[in-house]
Amino acid sequence: MKAIYNKIKIAVVVLGIALFAVSCNPETQTMGDAGQTLVKMLPSGFKLIPFDAKAVAQSAIVMEVRRDVHSEEALNSATTVILQKDDALLDAYNEENETSFEPLPTSLATTNPAAAADGKLTLEFAAGEFSKSIVVSVPDATKFDFAKQYGLAYKLVSVSGTGVKSLAVGDEIVVQVGVKNQYDGIYEVTALSPMLDVLNATLTGYYPFVYVLETTGAHSCLCFDKDIWADYMHPITSGTSVSGYGSFGLEVFFDPSGSGEIIEVRNPWGNPPGNTRMPVIDPSGVNAWDPATKDIQFKYWMIQPSLVPAAPYIRTYFDEYWAYQGPR
């Protein structure tokens, strides 16, 4: 019995020594990108470049291609990076994200350096250079078709000379190139006085809600109901339920002089739509954008001649304060 016990004790000691030896061995590690010159696109993925809706030359950086060197010797060597301007990548992004970007025409904007006829764009890093930028230039942003969305798409194809593509960041980018006027942005809408529907007293105001003002021209914006309908509508309340006026929304036009005054309002669903609902400015209101706060006060009516036979056909009264929250 004693002999068996001693054998067990010896086995346990040997096992413990073995486990201790294993635990003291350093973990196996891979080199990864260590000790190499890494070439990366910054940023990768998606980027939005908004230009002001002005007839003046403007430019912005599309992306930066950087090489992170690991030594002075590497910095003093040459690296060649090839990018591919890729419209198919733009199509794939549209399919995945339900967007409708189309290639940015050279008649509206140019890039420097420009891509060759086959879409290739070559960047030569000379000794001492660690960064190069792709720049897009727009001579006159007012010539953009505000009903369209424009984009650029690039892929980092190859690196030769000193350096390799970094594994830590992506090698593709889609860039939306758009135009925003000074009124464009996110606003919280509250009521300065209660909404009134003269035909149906159970229809009342739904406040607060969020309007996203989207540029449609140098001095105009569509009002997008971000959270309730996710459409160009105005939310209201029907009893205790959330509701909305069908085929009724706002496109607001500001004074081109820059005063901020609202001079016109239209319905994005038609002017007029089939149900005859139209927004009309109530001249008794402030009806202006404040350049100091970027807030908007707007007093307006919804007319509906098909149901309200007497001029001025007003069915609903709105009196609102749109508090600027920030850019979209």
WORACOR-V866484 format. One record per residue. RES is the residue in one letter. SS is DSSP state (a for helix, b for strand, c for the rest). PHI is phi in radians with two decimals (* if undefined). PSI is psi in radians with two decimals (999 if undefined). Layout:
# WORACOR-V866484
res/ss/phi/psi
RES/SS/PHI/PSI
RES/SS/PHI/PSI
This chain:
# WORACOR-V866484
res/ss/phi/psi
M/c/*/-0.72
K/a/-1.13/-0.66
A/a/-1.11/-0.72
I/a/-1.10/-0.73
Y/a/-1.07/-0.76
N/a/-1.11/-0.67
K/a/-1.11/-0.72
I/a/-1.11/-0.74
K/a/-1.11/-0.74
I/a/-1.10/-0.72
A/a/-1.10/-0.72
V/a/-1.13/-0.73
V/a/-1.10/-0.78
V/a/-1.09/-0.74
L/a/-1.10/-0.73
G/a/-1.09/-0.73
I/a/-1.10/-0.69
A/a/-1.13/-0.77
L/a/-1.13/-0.69
F/a/-1.09/-0.70
A/a/-1.14/-0.73
V/a/-1.11/-0.75
S/a/-1.16/-0.42
C/a/-1.48/-0.23
N/c/-1.21/2.35
P/c/-1.15/2.57
E/c/-1.20/2.52
T/c/-1.28/2.29
Q/c/-2.21/2.59
T/c/-1.68/2.67
M/c/-1.26/-0.55
G/c/1.00/-2.23
D/c/-1.62/0.05
A/c/-1.09/2.44
G/c/1.32/0.28
Q/c/-2.19/2.73
T/c/-1.44/2.10
L/b/-1.80/2.28
V/b/-1.90/2.25
K/b/-2.47/2.70
M/b/-1.67/2.31
L/b/-2.28/2.06
P/c/-1.44/3.12
S/c/-2.11/2.96
G/b/1.62/-1.89
F/b/-2.34/2.54
K/b/-2.54/2.49
L/b/-1.92/2.25
I/b/-2.03/1.89
P/b/-1.72/2.19
F/b/-1.75/2.65
D/b/-1.26/2.51
A/c/-1.37/1.24
K/c/-2.31/2.64
A/c/-1.55/0.86
V/c/-2.29/2.70
A/c/-1.18/2.34
Q/b/-2.42/2.66
S/b/-2.53/2.79
A/b/-2.71/2.72
I/b/-1.42/2.15
V/b/-1.27/-0.86
M/b/-2.87/2.91
E/b/-2.07/2.35
V/b/-1.87/2.12
R/b/-2.16/2.52
R/b/-2.01/2.12
D/b/-1.64/1.86
V/c/-1.53/2.68
H/c/-1.82/-0.08
S/c/-2.79/2.86
E/a/-1.14/-0.62
E/a/-1.06/-0.73
A/a/-1.16/-0.68
L/a/-1.09/-0.59
N/c/-1.57/0.24
S/c/-1.90/3.03
A/c/-1.77/2.56
T/b/-2.37/2.39
T/b/-2.00/2.20
V/b/-2.07/2.30
I/b/-2.01/2.19
L/b/-1.87/2.72
Q/b/-2.13/2.08
K/b/-1.29/2.07
D/c/-2.25/1.73
D/a/-1.22/-0.46
A/a/-1.14/-0.59
L/a/-1.14/-0.63
L/a/-1.14/-0.72
D/a/-1.11/-0.73
A/a/-1.13/-0.67
Y/a/-1.12/-0.74
N/a/-1.05/-0.75
E/a/-1.12/-0.72
E/a/-1.34/-0.57
N/a/-1.96/0.10
E/c/0.98/0.70
T/c/-1.80/3.11
S/c/-2.41/0.79
F/b/-1.20/2.45
E/b/-2.17/2.69
P/b/-0.98/2.38
L/c/-1.20/2.06
P/c/-1.20/2.53
T/c/-1.18/-0.28
S/c/-1.25/-0.34
L/c/-1.77/-0.57
A/c/-2.73/2.70
T/b/-2.25/2.75
T/b/-2.01/2.62
N/b/-2.34/2.06
P/c/-1.25/2.70
A/c/-1.54/2.66
A/c/-1.33/2.64
A/c/-1.29/3.11
A/c/-1.04/-0.55
D/c/-1.52/0.10
G/c/1.55/-0.10
K/b/-1.31/2.49
L/b/-2.33/2.04
T/b/-1.85/2.25
L/b/-1.98/2.16
E/b/-1.84/1.98
F/b/-1.57/1.99
A/c/-1.47/3.03
A/c/-0.98/2.28
G/c/1.60/-0.22
E/c/-1.56/2.38
F/c/-2.22/-0.09
S/b/-2.62/2.46
K/b/-2.41/2.54
S/b/-2.05/2.55
I/b/-1.73/2.19
V/b/-2.06/2.36
V/b/-1.86/2.35
S/b/-2.11/2.33
V/b/-2.09/2.03
P/c/-1.31/-0.57
D/c/-2.68/1.71
A/a/-1.23/-0.29
T/a/-1.25/-0.20
K/a/-1.53/-0.07
F/c/-1.11/2.54
D/c/-1.45/1.88
F/c/-1.24/-0.16
A/c/-1.50/-0.09
K/c/-2.00/2.79
Q/b/-2.02/2.23
Y/b/-1.93/2.60
G/b/-2.62/2.85
L/b/-2.20/2.54
A/b/-2.41/2.33
Y/b/-2.34/2.65
K/b/-2.29/2.37
L/b/-1.37/1.96
V/b/-1.57/-0.86
S/b/-2.70/2.75
V/b/-2.29/2.26
S/b/-2.31/2.91
G/b/1.44/-2.40
T/c/-1.53/2.01
G/c/2.31/2.79
V/b/-2.41/2.78
K/b/-1.13/2.35
S/c/-1.23/2.41
L/c/-1.52/-0.13
A/c/-1.47/-0.33
V/c/-2.27/2.85
G/c/-1.26/2.88
D/c/-2.04/0.34
E/b/-2.32/2.60
I/b/-2.54/2.43
V/b/-2.03/2.22
V/b/-2.10/2.09
Q/b/-1.49/2.17
V/b/-1.89/1.87
G/b/-2.19/3.13
V/b/-2.22/2.31
K/b/-2.21/2.33
N/c/-1.53/3.11
Q/c/-1.25/-0.23
Y/c/-1.59/-0.28
D/c/-1.02/2.37
G/b/2.73/-2.99
I/b/-1.83/2.31
Y/b/-2.29/2.45
E/b/-1.65/2.17
V/b/-1.75/2.17
T/b/-2.23/2.91
A/b/-1.70/2.30
L/c/-1.45/-0.50
S/c/-2.58/2.72
P/c/-1.07/2.49
M/c/-1.15/2.46
L/b/-2.31/2.13
D/b/-1.87/2.01
V/c/-1.31/-0.25
L/c/-1.70/-0.41
N/c/-2.56/1.77
A/c/-1.21/-0.27
T/c/-1.36/-0.21
L/b/-1.58/2.05
T/b/-2.31/3.10
G/b/-1.29/2.52
Y/c/-1.93/1.85
Y/c/-2.46/2.63
P/c/-1.40/2.80
F/b/-2.51/3.03
V/b/-1.94/2.21
Y/b/-1.83/2.35
V/b/-1.84/2.02
L/b/-1.52/2.06
E/b/-1.90/2.22
T/b/-1.05/2.25
T/b/-2.07/-0.14
G/b/-2.97/-3.14
A/c/-1.06/-0.46
H/c/-2.39/0.50
S/b/-2.49/2.68
C/b/-2.53/2.51
L/b/-1.52/2.53
C/b/-1.79/1.96
F/b/-1.81/2.09
D/b/-1.31/1.81
K/c/-1.27/-0.73
D/c/-1.82/-0.52
I/c/-1.58/-1.09
W/c/-1.76/-0.30
A/c/0.89/0.86
D/b/-2.77/3.09
Y/c/-1.50/1.23
M/c/-2.36/3.05
H/c/-2.12/2.00
P/b/-1.23/2.53
I/b/-2.42/3.14
T/b/-2.07/2.33
S/b/-1.99/1.77
G/c/1.15/-2.05
T/c/-1.82/0.10
S/b/-1.85/2.62
V/b/-1.32/2.42
S/b/-2.55/-2.94
G/b/-2.99/2.71
Y/c/-1.43/2.09
G/c/-1.11/2.50
S/c/0.93/0.72
F/c/-2.43/2.19
G/c/-2.76/-3.00
L/c/-2.26/2.33
E/b/-2.14/2.06
V/b/-1.82/2.39
F/b/-2.06/2.25
F/b/-1.82/2.74
D/c/-1.04/2.15
P/c/-1.06/-0.30
S/c/-1.22/-0.27
G/c/1.64/0.14
S/c/-1.20/-0.37
G/c/1.59/-0.12
E/b/-1.18/2.38
I/b/-1.42/2.06
I/b/-1.88/-0.22
E/b/-2.80/2.64
V/b/-2.45/2.42
R/b/-2.24/2.97
N/c/-1.85/2.06
P/c/-1.14/-0.20
W/c/-1.60/0.03
G/c/2.32/2.64
N/c/-2.28/1.41
P/c/-1.60/2.87
P/c/-1.36/-3.13
G/c/-1.07/-0.53
N/c/-1.53/0.06
T/c/1.19/0.16
R/b/-1.29/2.20
M/b/-2.44/2.46
P/b/-1.43/2.47
V/b/-2.41/2.39
I/b/-1.18/2.30
D/c/-1.55/1.93
P/c/-1.16/-0.16
S/c/-1.40/-0.13
G/c/-1.59/2.98
V/c/-1.16/-0.83
N/c/0.91/1.05
A/b/-2.78/2.74
W/b/-1.67/2.32
D/c/-1.65/2.00
P/c/-1.13/-0.39
A/c/-1.33/-0.79
T/c/-1.78/-0.33
K/c/1.19/0.20
D/c/-1.43/2.77
I/b/-2.22/2.35
Q/b/-1.93/2.25
F/b/-2.49/2.16
K/b/-2.06/2.16
Y/b/-2.67/2.95
W/b/-2.07/2.74
M/b/-1.88/2.02
I/b/-1.65/2.67
Q/b/-2.61/1.45
P/c/-1.02/-0.43
S/c/-1.21/-0.39
L/c/-2.04/-0.39
V/c/-1.99/1.73
P/c/-1.31/-0.37
A/c/-1.69/2.36
A/c/-1.07/2.50
P/c/-1.56/0.39
Y/c/1.16/0.42
I/b/-1.31/2.20
R/b/-1.81/-0.75
T/b/-2.30/2.44
Y/b/-1.89/2.30
F/b/-2.17/2.44
D/b/-2.49/1.83
E/b/-2.26/2.73
Y/b/-2.11/2.13
W/b/-1.85/1.83
A/b/-1.57/2.12
Y/b/-1.14/2.25
Q/b/-1.85/-0.43
G/b/2.59/3.12
P/c/-1.27/2.70
R/c/-1.54/999
